[in-house]
Amino acid sequence: MKSKFIISILVITGIFLISSQGCNKDDTPETKDFIIKVDSVSHSDTISSADAFEVLFYGKVGDNNCFTFKEFQPAFGADFINITLYGTETIKNDCSGDPVYIDGQGAAFTDLTPGEWTLNVLQPSGITPIVSKVYVE
């Protein structure tokens, strides 16, 4: 009799454990990163090597509040900076609001050696990069 009671408790515990492991739904919406199409940039033509090279970026991130600016990703060479701007789209059904823009979002680069530097703003596939120059004194 005692063994039937223990077996019953084990079976009930097992059923409880299995049922509590069911479908735990993650309510975190899915996100997708993408390269932002930059429309234009603004910066000084000449800077001192002691100063930061500040660049302002302009463009549309997305059509509504499901789109956000995520980050700048620069890559440096001996006399060039390749920069890509990334956004994030949140996949959900209740997107609303006005378009989202990078309206003068800025980045600053330091420790540039004297000479002419090229800034290459990389774009989504099929779109020509924006290329501009700055002279570092």
PyMOL commands that set and color helices and strands:
alter all, ss='L'
color gray80, all
select helices_A, chain A and resi 2-20
alter helices_A, ss='H'
color red, helices_A
select strands_A, chain A and resi 30-35+40-43+46-47+53-62+67-76+80-91+100-109+115-122+130-136
alter strands_A, ss='S'
color yellow, strands_A
deselect
rebuild
show_as cartoon
